[in-house]
Amino acid sequence: MMAIWQSRAGQSGLAQPISVELLEQRVFGKIYFDYAGLFLAFDGDRPVGFAHAGFGPNQKHGHLSTEAGVVCMVMVRPDCPEDQVAA
């Protein structure tokens, strides 16, 4: 994921630089982060894209609420045809 994210340096609205520690703190460490909603795309052994979908916290931010889901992010390496990764 890091290589894919870093391949998009300079993209508007995308936090850079990114690190494993920052992803752990700001994304993976949240109680509502669902690893089952993380999808990785490969071309052979090479990671070329990822998507994450999931649910957010309830109103008190103490538990997960499954009332509504959201696609949080879809990212594909710029050197890969997005339509082929999506297939």
Backbone atoms as SQL, in Angstrom:
CREATE TABLE atoms (id INTEGER PRIMARY KEY, chain TEXT, resi INTEGER, resn TEXT, atom TEXT, x REAL, y REAL, z REAL);
INSERT INTO atoms VALUES
  (1, 'A', 1, 'MET', 'N', 0.817, -1.195, 0.000),
  (2, 'A', 1, 'MET', 'CA', 0.000, 0.000, 0.000),
  (3, 'A', 1, 'MET', 'C', 0.860, 1.257, 0.000),
  (4, 'A', 2, 'MET', 'N', 1.963, 1.194, 0.713),
  (5, 'A', 2, 'MET', 'CA', 2.822, 2.376, 0.789),
  (6, 'A', 2, 'MET', 'C', 3.356, 2.755, -0.591),
  (7, 'A', 3, 'ALA', 'N', 3.795, 1.768, -1.355),
  (8, 'A', 3, 'ALA', 'CA', 4.341, 2.051, -2.688),
  (9, 'A', 3, 'ALA', 'C', 3.271, 2.642, -3.595),
  (10, 'A', 4, 'ILE', 'N', 2.055, 2.134, -3.493),
  (11, 'A', 4, 'ILE', 'CA', 0.956, 2.655, -4.309),
  (12, 'A', 4, 'ILE', 'C', 0.669, 4.099, -3.904),
  (13, 'A', 5, 'TRP', 'N', 0.552, 4.343, -2.602),
  (14, 'A', 5, 'TRP', 'CA', 0.286, 5.693, -2.091),
  (15, 'A', 5, 'TRP', 'C', 1.386, 6.656, -2.523),
  (16, 'A', 6, 'GLN', 'N', 2.635, 6.248, -2.349),
  (17, 'A', 6, 'GLN', 'CA', 3.759, 7.116, -2.694),
  (18, 'A', 6, 'GLN', 'C', 3.863, 7.354, -4.190),
  (19, 'A', 7, 'SER', 'N', 3.333, 6.430, -5.001),
  (20, 'A', 7, 'SER', 'CA', 3.349, 6.627, -6.454),
  (21, 'A', 7, 'SER', 'C', 2.420, 7.756, -6.875),
  (22, 'A', 8, 'ARG', 'N', 1.552, 8.182, -5.981),
  (23, 'A', 8, 'ARG', 'CA', 0.594, 9.256, -6.257),
  (24, 'A', 8, 'ARG', 'C', 1.017, 10.588, -5.637),
  (25, 'A', 9, 'ALA', 'N', 2.293, 10.728, -5.309),
  (26, 'A', 9, 'ALA', 'CA', 2.794, 11.984, -4.731),
  (27, 'A', 9, 'ALA', 'C', 2.402, 13.150, -5.625),
  (28, 'A', 10, 'GLY', 'N', 1.974, 14.224, -5.016),
  (29, 'A', 10, 'GLY', 'CA', 1.575, 15.409, -5.763),
  (30, 'A', 10, 'GLY', 'C', 0.106, 15.444, -6.123),
  (31, 'A', 11, 'GLN', 'N', -0.618, 14.364, -5.857),
  (32, 'A', 11, 'GLN', 'CA', -2.049, 14.338, -6.153),
  (33, 'A', 11, 'GLN', 'C', -2.776, 15.220, -5.148),
  (34, 'A', 12, 'SER', 'N', -3.622, 16.078, -5.627),
  (35, 'A', 12, 'SER', 'CA', -4.357, 17.007, -4.785),
  (36, 'A', 12, 'SER', 'C', -5.181, 16.274, -3.727),
  (37, 'A', 13, 'GLY', 'N', -5.086, 16.734, -2.486),
  (38, 'A', 13, 'GLY', 'CA', -5.881, 16.186, -1.401),
  (39, 'A', 13, 'GLY', 'C', -5.329, 14.925, -0.769),
  (40, 'A', 14, 'LEU', 'N', -4.206, 14.442, -1.234),
  (41, 'A', 14, 'LEU', 'CA', -3.628, 13.206, -0.718),
  (42, 'A', 14, 'LEU', 'C', -2.453, 13.539, 0.193),
  (43, 'A', 15, 'ALA', 'N', -2.532, 13.107, 1.437),
  (44, 'A', 15, 'ALA', 'CA', -1.479, 13.401, 2.413),
  (45, 'A', 15, 'ALA', 'C', -0.148, 12.809, 1.973),
  (46, 'A', 16, 'GLN', 'N', 0.871, 13.629, 1.972),
  (47, 'A', 16, 'GLN', 'CA', 2.236, 13.203, 1.658),
  (48, 'A', 16, 'GLN', 'C', 3.173, 13.999, 2.542),
  (49, 'A', 17, 'PRO', 'N', 4.269, 13.513, 2.994),
  (50, 'A', 17, 'PRO', 'CA', 4.670, 12.120, 2.854),
  (51, 'A', 17, 'PRO', 'C', 3.866, 11.240, 3.804),
  (52, 'A', 18, 'ILE', 'N', 3.774, 9.977, 3.489),
  (53, 'A', 18, 'ILE', 'CA', 3.028, 9.017, 4.295),
  (54, 'A', 18, 'ILE', 'C', 4.010, 7.988, 4.840),
  (55, 'A', 19, 'SER', 'N', 3.700, 7.452, 5.991),
  (56, 'A', 19, 'SER', 'CA', 4.556, 6.430, 6.591),
  (57, 'A', 19, 'SER', 'C', 3.677, 5.333, 7.176),
  (58, 'A', 20, 'VAL', 'N', 4.282, 4.198, 7.448),
  (59, 'A', 20, 'VAL', 'CA', 3.554, 3.107, 8.088),
  (60, 'A', 20, 'VAL', 'C', 3.019, 3.574, 9.436),
  (61, 'A', 21, 'GLU', 'N', 3.823, 4.308, 10.170),
  (62, 'A', 21, 'GLU', 'CA', 3.412, 4.794, 11.487),
  (63, 'A', 21, 'GLU', 'C', 2.202, 5.721, 11.386),
  (64, 'A', 22, 'LEU', 'N', 2.202, 6.593, 10.398),
  (65, 'A', 22, 'LEU', 'CA', 1.086, 7.517, 10.216),
  (66, 'A', 22, 'LEU', 'C', -0.184, 6.772, 9.821),
  (67, 'A', 23, 'LEU', 'N', -0.070, 5.802, 8.920),
  (68, 'A', 23, 'LEU', 'CA', -1.238, 4.996, 8.555),
  (69, 'A', 23, 'LEU', 'C', -1.765, 4.232, 9.761),
  (70, 'A', 24, 'GLU', 'N', -0.876, 3.680, 10.557),
  (71, 'A', 24, 'GLU', 'CA', -1.293, 2.943, 11.753),
  (72, 'A', 24, 'GLU', 'C', -2.041, 3.859, 12.714),
  (73, 'A', 25, 'GLN', 'N', -1.523, 5.050, 12.927),
  (74, 'A', 25, 'GLN', 'CA', -2.129, 5.986, 13.868),
  (75, 'A', 25, 'GLN', 'C', -3.447, 6.552, 13.352),
  (76, 'A', 26, 'ARG', 'N', -3.481, 6.970, 12.097),
  (77, 'A', 26, 'ARG', 'CA', -4.630, 7.703, 11.563),
  (78, 'A', 26, 'ARG', 'C', -5.677, 6.843, 10.866),
  (79, 'A', 27, 'VAL', 'N', -5.316, 5.611, 10.507),
  (80, 'A', 27, 'VAL', 'CA', -6.252, 4.770, 9.760),
  (81, 'A', 27, 'VAL', 'C', -6.457, 3.431, 10.460),
  (82, 'A', 28, 'PHE', 'N', -5.432, 2.587, 10.453),
  (83, 'A', 28, 'PHE', 'CA', -5.572, 1.224, 10.967),
  (84, 'A', 28, 'PHE', 'C', -5.882, 1.176, 12.457),
  (85, 'A', 29, 'GLY', 'N', -5.463, 2.173, 13.214),
  (86, 'A', 29, 'GLY', 'CA', -5.657, 2.177, 14.655),
  (87, 'A', 29, 'GLY', 'C', -7.038, 2.611, 15.114),
  (88, 'A', 30, 'LYS', 'N', -7.888, 3.047, 14.213),
  (89, 'A', 30, 'LYS', 'CA', -9.235, 3.484, 14.587),
  (90, 'A', 30, 'LYS', 'C', -10.106, 2.272, 14.900),
  (91, 'A', 31, 'ILE', 'N', -10.974, 2.399, 15.907),
  (92, 'A', 31, 'ILE', 'CA', -11.811, 1.260, 16.294),
  (93, 'A', 31, 'ILE', 'C', -12.761, 0.843, 15.186),
  (94, 'A', 32, 'TYR', 'N', -13.074, 1.737, 14.290),
  (95, 'A', 32, 'TYR', 'CA', -14.017, 1.422, 13.229),
  (96, 'A', 32, 'TYR', 'C', -13.331, 0.987, 11.938),
  (97, 'A', 33, 'PHE', 'N', -11.981, 0.899, 11.918),
  (98, 'A', 33, 'PHE', 'CA', -11.310, 0.401, 10.717),
  (99, 'A', 33, 'PHE', 'C', -11.583, -1.087, 10.594),
  (100, 'A', 34, 'ASP', 'N', -12.043, -1.503, 9.419),
  (101, 'A', 34, 'ASP', 'CA', -12.401, -2.900, 9.167),
  (102, 'A', 34, 'ASP', 'C', -11.452, -3.483, 8.128),
  (103, 'A', 35, 'TYR', 'N', -10.549, -4.354, 8.571),
  (104, 'A', 35, 'TYR', 'CA', -9.597, -4.967, 7.643),
  (105, 'A', 35, 'TYR', 'C', -10.307, -5.792, 6.572),
  (106, 'A', 36, 'ALA', 'N', -11.515, -6.298, 6.872),
  (107, 'A', 36, 'ALA', 'CA', -12.264, -7.076, 5.881),
  (108, 'A', 36, 'ALA', 'C', -12.715, -6.204, 4.715),
  (109, 'A', 37, 'GLY', 'N', -12.726, -4.896, 4.897),
  (110, 'A', 37, 'GLY', 'CA', -13.116, -3.983, 3.834),
  (111, 'A', 37, 'GLY', 'C', -11.951, -3.466, 3.014),
  (112, 'A', 38, 'LEU', 'N', -10.755, -3.999, 3.253),
  (113, 'A', 38, 'LEU', 'CA', -9.561, -3.579, 2.527),
  (114, 'A', 38, 'LEU', 'C', -9.290, -4.576, 1.406),
  (115, 'A', 39, 'PHE', 'N', -9.289, -4.097, 0.181),
  (116, 'A', 39, 'PHE', 'CA', -9.103, -4.945, -0.999),
  (117, 'A', 39, 'PHE', 'C', -7.832, -4.521, -1.720),
  (118, 'A', 40, 'LEU', 'N', -7.005, -5.495, -2.059),
  (119, 'A', 40, 'LEU', 'CA', -5.744, -5.236, -2.745),
  (120, 'A', 40, 'LEU', 'C', -5.796, -5.824, -4.143),
  (121, 'A', 41, 'ALA', 'N', -5.249, -5.099, -5.114),
  (122, 'A', 41, 'ALA', 'CA', -5.186, -5.566, -6.504),
  (123, 'A', 41, 'ALA', 'C', -3.728, -5.822, -6.859),
  (124, 'A', 42, 'PHE', 'N', -3.477, -6.954, -7.499),
  (125, 'A', 42, 'PHE', 'CA', -2.118, -7.344, -7.878),
  (126, 'A', 42, 'PHE', 'C', -2.050, -7.642, -9.364),
  (127, 'A', 43, 'ASP', 'N', -0.909, -7.364, -9.942),
  (128, 'A', 43, 'ASP', 'CA', -0.562, -7.809, -11.289),
  (129, 'A', 43, 'ASP', 'C', 0.577, -8.800, -11.079),
  (130, 'A', 44, 'GLY', 'N', 0.243, -10.079, -11.018),
  (131, 'A', 44, 'GLY', 'CA', 1.223, -11.078, -10.608),
  (132, 'A', 44, 'GLY', 'C', 1.526, -10.877, -9.140),
  (133, 'A', 45, 'ASP', 'N', 2.787, -10.656, -8.806),
  (134, 'A', 45, 'ASP', 'CA', 3.192, -10.398, -7.422),
  (135, 'A', 45, 'ASP', 'C', 3.258, -8.912, -7.092),
  (136, 'A', 46, 'ARG', 'N', 3.023, -8.066, -8.056),
  (137, 'A', 46, 'ARG', 'CA', 3.171, -6.613, -7.877),
  (138, 'A', 46, 'ARG', 'C', 1.848, -5.975, -7.448),
  (139, 'A', 47, 'PRO', 'N', 1.819, -5.308, -6.286),
  (140, 'A', 47, 'PRO', 'CA', 0.603, -4.596, -5.892),
  (141, 'A', 47, 'PRO', 'C', 0.395, -3.375, -6.789),
  (142, 'A', 48, 'VAL', 'N', -0.811, -3.238, -7.340),
  (143, 'A', 48, 'VAL', 'CA', -1.087, -2.140, -8.268),
  (144, 'A', 48, 'VAL', 'C', -2.240, -1.245, -7.825),
  (145, 'A', 49, 'GLY', 'N', -2.996, -1.663, -6.830),
  (146, 'A', 49, 'GLY', 'CA', -4.102, -0.834, -6.383),
  (147, 'A', 49, 'GLY', 'C', -4.703, -1.347, -5.091),
  (148, 'A', 50, 'PHE', 'N', -5.513, -0.501, -4.480),
  (149, 'A', 50, 'PHE', 'CA', -6.257, -0.927, -3.297),
  (150, 'A', 50, 'PHE', 'C', -7.523, -0.102, -3.173),
  (151, 'A', 51, 'ALA', 'N', -8.466, -0.649, -2.433),
  (152, 'A', 51, 'ALA', 'CA', -9.715, 0.043, -2.126),
  (153, 'A', 51, 'ALA', 'C', -10.072, -0.284, -0.686),
  (154, 'A', 52, 'HIS', 'N', -10.738, 0.654, -0.038),
  (155, 'A', 52, 'HIS', 'CA', -11.201, 0.393, 1.316),
  (156, 'A', 52, 'HIS', 'C', -12.631, 0.882, 1.463),
  (157, 'A', 53, 'ALA', 'N', -13.452, 0.010, 1.995),
  (158, 'A', 53, 'ALA', 'CA', -14.846, 0.335, 2.288),
  (159, 'A', 53, 'ALA', 'C', -15.116, -0.084, 3.726),
  (160, 'A', 54, 'GLY', 'N', -16.004, 0.606, 4.365),
  (161, 'A', 54, 'GLY', 'CA', -16.284, 0.234, 5.750),
  (162, 'A', 54, 'GLY', 'C', -17.397, 1.055, 6.355),
  (163, 'A', 55, 'PHE', 'N', -17.454, 1.014, 7.657),
  (164, 'A', 55, 'PHE', 'CA', -18.463, 1.708, 8.435),
  (165, 'A', 55, 'PHE', 'C', -17.770, 2.669, 9.390),
  (166, 'A', 56, 'GLY', 'N', -18.505, 3.610, 9.894),
  (167, 'A', 56, 'GLY', 'CA', -17.958, 4.569, 10.839),
  (168, 'A', 56, 'GLY', 'C', -18.408, 4.274, 12.254),
  (169, 'A', 57, 'PRO', 'N', -18.012, 5.133, 13.173),
  (170, 'A', 57, 'PRO', 'CA', -18.383, 4.931, 14.574),
  (171, 'A', 57, 'PRO', 'C', -19.816, 5.379, 14.834),
  (172, 'A', 58, 'ASN', 'N', -20.358, 4.905, 15.956),
  (173, 'A', 58, 'ASN', 'CA', -21.673, 5.384, 16.361),
  (174, 'A', 58, 'ASN', 'C', -21.549, 6.816, 16.881),
  (175, 'A', 59, 'GLN', 'N', -22.654, 7.388, 17.323),
  (176, 'A', 59, 'GLN', 'CA', -22.643, 8.799, 17.736),
  (177, 'A', 59, 'GLN', 'C', -21.704, 9.075, 18.902),
  (178, 'A', 60, 'LYS', 'N', -21.511, 8.100, 19.769),
  (179, 'A', 60, 'LYS', 'CA', -20.625, 8.290, 20.924),
  (180, 'A', 60, 'LYS', 'C', -19.184, 7.894, 20.612),
  (181, 'A', 61, 'HIS', 'N', -18.937, 7.436, 19.398),
  (182, 'A', 61, 'HIS', 'CA', -17.601, 7.022, 18.952),
  (183, 'A', 61, 'HIS', 'C', -17.025, 5.880, 19.788),
  (184, 'A', 62, 'GLY', 'N', -17.912, 5.058, 20.361),
  (185, 'A', 62, 'GLY', 'CA', -17.450, 3.940, 21.178),
  (186, 'A', 62, 'GLY', 'C', -17.582, 2.589, 20.510),
  (187, 'A', 63, 'HIS', 'N', -18.419, 2.523, 19.480),
  (188, 'A', 63, 'HIS', 'CA', -18.663, 1.260, 18.786),
  (189, 'A', 63, 'HIS', 'C', -18.864, 1.532, 17.302),
  (190, 'A', 64, 'LEU', 'N', -18.804, 0.476, 16.531),
  (191, 'A', 64, 'LEU', 'CA', -19.032, 0.558, 15.094),
  (192, 'A', 64, 'LEU', 'C', -20.525, 0.645, 14.816),
  (193, 'A', 65, 'SER', 'N', -20.913, 1.491, 13.895),
  (194, 'A', 65, 'SER', 'CA', -22.300, 1.583, 13.457),
  (195, 'A', 65, 'SER', 'C', -22.388, 1.073, 12.026),
  (196, 'A', 66, 'THR', 'N', -23.256, 0.099, 11.803),
  (197, 'A', 66, 'THR', 'CA', -23.422, -0.459, 10.455),
  (198, 'A', 66, 'THR', 'C', -24.644, 0.121, 9.750),
  (199, 'A', 67, 'GLU', 'N', -25.120, 1.260, 10.204),
  (200, 'A', 67, 'GLU', 'CA', -26.288, 1.887, 9.586),
  (201, 'A', 67, 'GLU', 'C', -26.009, 2.348, 8.164),
  (202, 'A', 68, 'ALA', 'N', -24.802, 2.778, 7.893),
  (203, 'A', 68, 'ALA', 'CA', -24.447, 3.235, 6.545),
  (204, 'A', 68, 'ALA', 'C', -22.977, 2.924, 6.297),
  (205, 'A', 69, 'GLY', 'N', -22.689, 2.456, 5.102),
  (206, 'A', 69, 'GLY', 'CA', -21.309, 2.165, 4.720),
  (207, 'A', 69, 'GLY', 'C', -20.802, 3.206, 3.738),
  (208, 'A', 70, 'VAL', 'N', -19.502, 3.190, 3.527),
  (209, 'A', 70, 'VAL', 'CA', -18.893, 4.171, 2.641),
  (210, 'A', 70, 'VAL', 'C', -17.647, 3.570, 1.997),
  (211, 'A', 71, 'VAL', 'N', -17.402, 3.945, 0.746),
  (212, 'A', 71, 'VAL', 'CA', -16.121, 3.639, 0.114),
  (213, 'A', 71, 'VAL', 'C', -15.186, 4.761, 0.528),
  (214, 'A', 72, 'CYS', 'N', -14.153, 4.424, 1.256),
  (215, 'A', 72, 'CYS', 'CA', -13.260, 5.436, 1.821),
  (216, 'A', 72, 'CYS', 'C', -12.191, 5.883, 0.840),
  (217, 'A', 73, 'MET', 'N', -11.652, 4.938, 0.076),
  (218, 'A', 73, 'MET', 'CA', -10.573, 5.292, -0.840),
  (219, 'A', 73, 'MET', 'C', -10.405, 4.198, -1.882),
  (220, 'A', 74, 'VAL', 'N', -10.102, 4.626, -3.092),
  (221, 'A', 74, 'VAL', 'CA', -9.700, 3.734, -4.180),
  (222, 'A', 74, 'VAL', 'C', -8.455, 4.359, -4.783),
  (223, 'A', 75, 'MET', 'N', -7.392, 3.578, -4.895),
  (224, 'A', 75, 'MET', 'CA', -6.145, 4.120, -5.427),
  (225, 'A', 75, 'MET', 'C', -5.472, 3.079, -6.316),
  (226, 'A', 76, 'VAL', 'N', -4.999, 3.535, -7.476),
  (227, 'A', 76, 'VAL', 'CA', -4.318, 2.681, -8.451),
  (228, 'A', 76, 'VAL', 'C', -3.016, 3.368, -8.839),
  (229, 'A', 77, 'ARG', 'N', -1.956, 2.581, -9.008),
  (230, 'A', 77, 'ARG', 'CA', -0.677, 3.150, -9.454),
  (231, 'A', 77, 'ARG', 'C', -0.892, 3.884, -10.775),
  (232, 'A', 78, 'PRO', 'N', -0.248, 5.022, -10.984),
  (233, 'A', 78, 'PRO', 'CA', -0.454, 5.791, -12.213),
  (234, 'A', 78, 'PRO', 'C', 0.058, 5.086, -13.469),
  (235, 'A', 79, 'ASP', 'N', 0.936, 4.107, -13.312),
  (236, 'A', 79, 'ASP', 'CA', 1.460, 3.393, -14.478),
  (237, 'A', 79, 'ASP', 'C', 0.655, 2.144, -14.816),
  (238, 'A', 80, 'CYS', 'N', -0.514, 1.983, -14.203),
  (239, 'A', 80, 'CYS', 'CA', -1.384, 0.834, -14.465),
  (240, 'A', 80, 'CYS', 'C', -2.715, 1.326, -15.013),
  (241, 'A', 81, 'PRO', 'N', -3.223, 0.686, -16.061),
  (242, 'A', 81, 'PRO', 'CA', -4.532, 1.072, -16.595),
  (243, 'A', 81, 'PRO', 'C', -5.634, 0.810, -15.560),
  (244, 'A', 82, 'GLU', 'N', -6.317, 1.853, -15.127),
  (245, 'A', 82, 'GLU', 'CA', -7.330, 1.726, -14.086),
  (246, 'A', 82, 'GLU', 'C', -8.448, 0.773, -14.471),
  (247, 'A', 83, 'ASP', 'N', -8.841, 0.750, -15.746),
  (248, 'A', 83, 'ASP', 'CA', -9.920, -0.138, -16.155),
  (249, 'A', 83, 'ASP', 'C', -9.511, -1.600, -16.019),
  (250, 'A', 84, 'GLN', 'N', -8.248, -1.927, -16.230),
  (251, 'A', 84, 'GLN', 'CA', -7.788, -3.301, -16.073),
  (252, 'A', 84, 'GLN', 'C', -7.684, -3.688, -14.602),
  (253, 'A', 85, 'VAL', 'N', -7.285, -2.760, -13.756),
  (254, 'A', 85, 'VAL', 'CA', -7.213, -3.042, -12.324),
  (255, 'A', 85, 'VAL', 'C', -8.618, -3.242, -11.775),
  (256, 'A', 86, 'ALA', 'N', -9.576, -2.466, -12.244),
  (257, 'A', 86, 'ALA', 'CA', -10.951, -2.567, -11.772),
  (258, 'A', 86, 'ALA', 'C', -11.612, -3.871, -12.182),
  (259, 'A', 87, 'ALA', 'N', -11.141, -4.472, -13.261),
  (260, 'A', 87, 'ALA', 'CA', -11.737, -5.735, -13.725),
  (261, 'A', 87, 'ALA', 'C', -11.311, -6.817, -12.796);
